[in-house]
Amino acid sequence: MADLTWRSAYSLLFYGLIPLVILKLLWRARRNPEYLRRWGERFRGGAAMSGGPRLWVHAVSLGEVVAAAPLVRALQARFPDHRVLITTTTPTGSAEVRRRFGETVEHRYLPLDLPHLMGPLVRAVNPRLLMVMETELWPNLYAACRKQGVPVMLVNGRLSERSFRGYQRIRPLVADTLRAVTALAARSGEDADRFRGLGADAERVRVTGNLKYDLELPGGPSQGTATGRPVWIAASTHEGEDELVLAAHGRVLARLSEALLILVPRHPERFEAVASRCRDAGLSMARRSLGETPGTDTRVWLGDTMGELPELFPLAQVAFMGGSLVPTGGHNPLEAAAHGLPVLTGPHVFNFREVFEVLIQAGGAQRVADGQALADRVIALLDNASERNRRGDAAARVVSENRGAVARVVDWVEEMLRVRREGLGVRG
């Protein structure tokens, strides 16, 4: 009863916040009109879905969709008789689903986590299994699955020390939510211990490794062959960071006058503002969205398209991961590392602390304190092929040596589906 009271309080609070949620969606739609589309999916449980057995993967936004992509393909290969539904909460995540999978998967937006929406949604989807990427704890969604006998698997579960302390404040609600989790595939032993500390059943927790090491790599040119010039990429930059990167590039150009910066802002609503900053900095620019390729006089190639970082990394020789010179928490460096690029990051990497620690210890990544230090390291790496190749090889080796999480998760999924079919412990 106490746990129900906590979830009831959570639901009442959420109901009260609905006007603010709507205002937030409208505010975001000012920059990204996609937030105005398909509103019915956000505020309805959804119509019944036809077809055969279904596996449901929830990946909040772009980063989670990218991380889930190898898992989804492995599920399609292992269970060809099952449909795959992917839900997201953001238009960027939705666009990435369509870009990567086309019509081979189903897609919906996940509605607000309210009891009158989640119960009908689970009945409409009628999945054999729900897989939720990373640390998305939705009390009413999980409760609806538990009520209807749908196993819930938390995949690539991660829980930082900071998040752990925050969840401790609402531990009864979190513990009740985790009790609805049938299987918790944690990234590391530390993550597993923290989930157990919040109330997860120890027998349902396994360390399967980080799915992000199993990333898919497209074919492409080898490093720098697109231009034959020194090229570095600043990937997933945020507000307040672009200016620092452009200033750093100015210092790089003072030493290496032919250098090219591939600048890729994180959010599409910022593309125009970043283009203006490039012009204000006096740097000649080509825009990928216009089909422009860098000429000999181009100093910045603006990656103002969605989902194309995998194609841009192979064109560079050094990678800087954004969201780290500003306190955003950094972004996943493994795609750059897998391409054999030495990785640079600012000091703010709390979202990917463990990954960066492994890369830094191996010599594949380095921290820089500010824009000036970023420029110094970019110059040093572009100017020294031996160090650049040594660090790039170390980065690629880290990715290679840590693969295998997808296979372990899919094996566990097969085990759970078999148990469900046989009616052992879970209503089928």
Buried (B, 14 or more C-beta within 10 A) or exposed (E): EEBEEBBEEBBEEBEEEEEEEEEEEEEBBEBBEBBEEEEEBBBBBBEEBEEEEBBBBBBBBBBBBBBBBBBBBBBBEBBEEBBBBBBBBBBBBBBBBEEBBEEEBBBBBBBBBBBEBBBBBBBBBBBBBBBBBBBBBBBBBBBBBBEEEBBBBBBBBBBBEEBBEEBEEBBBBBBBBBBBBBBBBBBBEBBBBBBBBBBBBEEBBBBBBBBBBBBEEEEBEEBBEBBEBBBBBBBBBBBEBBBBBBBBBBBBBEBBEEBBBBBBBBBBBBBEEBBEBBEEBEBEBBBBBEEEEBEEEBBBBBBBBBBBBBBBBBBBBBBBBBBBBBEBBBBBBBBBBBBBBBBBBBBBBBBBBBBBEBBBEBBBBBBBEEBEBBBBBBBBBBBEEEEBBBBBBBBBBBBEEBBBBBBBBBEBBEEBBEBBEEEEEBEE
